[in-house]
Amino acid sequence: MTISGVKDAMQKFYTERAPKMPLPKPKKKRKSGDPLSEEQIQNRVVSALRKIRVGGKPLFCFHIPMGGKRDAVAASRLKRSGAISGTPDLLILNPPCSGVKGVFWELKKTTAGRVSESQAQFMSRASDLGFLCVVAKGLDANMKLVEILYEGKDTKSRNQIESEIESTDGISIVT
């Protein structure tokens, strides 16, 4: 018997090795006209950021997994562990220009996405500490922000970056 893909391999596993376990329901396939999820947008942004080199090394960027629904016990444990409500999706520790310590980046799926009060407070505090805090809405705006921040970064000043961000639809700076 030959296995012709993941679906067939899963079927074989669940029938031969774990017959008492139910076969998981297949995920719905995204139609070509459907908008990307926030996770898919973030994956593309991170992929683009990791291709950028600074001093021969990739950008030091990472996701801060704080979102999602949790029960009261899990939320309490996270808070005791140092979790802070409103933490943005990404942190980039390579500054895009002088005068900035790094970038806190909040991604939104669509232009209708809103920054919560706790997100605004977090980013305002981080901005006071010298971080550039940005919000980008939709795939195009997020990919444009990658370009604004890190293409030709050695020649851009903070004022130039802020000017480009303010003149681009779907991107804003939180101060």
Protein Blocks (a to p, Z undefined) as FASTA:
>chain_A
ZZebjklmmmmmmmmmmmmbccddddddddfklccdfklmmmmmmmmmmmpcgehiacdd
ddddfgccddfklmmmmmmnopaehiafbdcfbdfbehiabdcddddfblmbccdfklmm
mmmmmmmnopacdddedjklmmmmmmmmmgoklmpcfklmmmmmmmpghiacdZZ
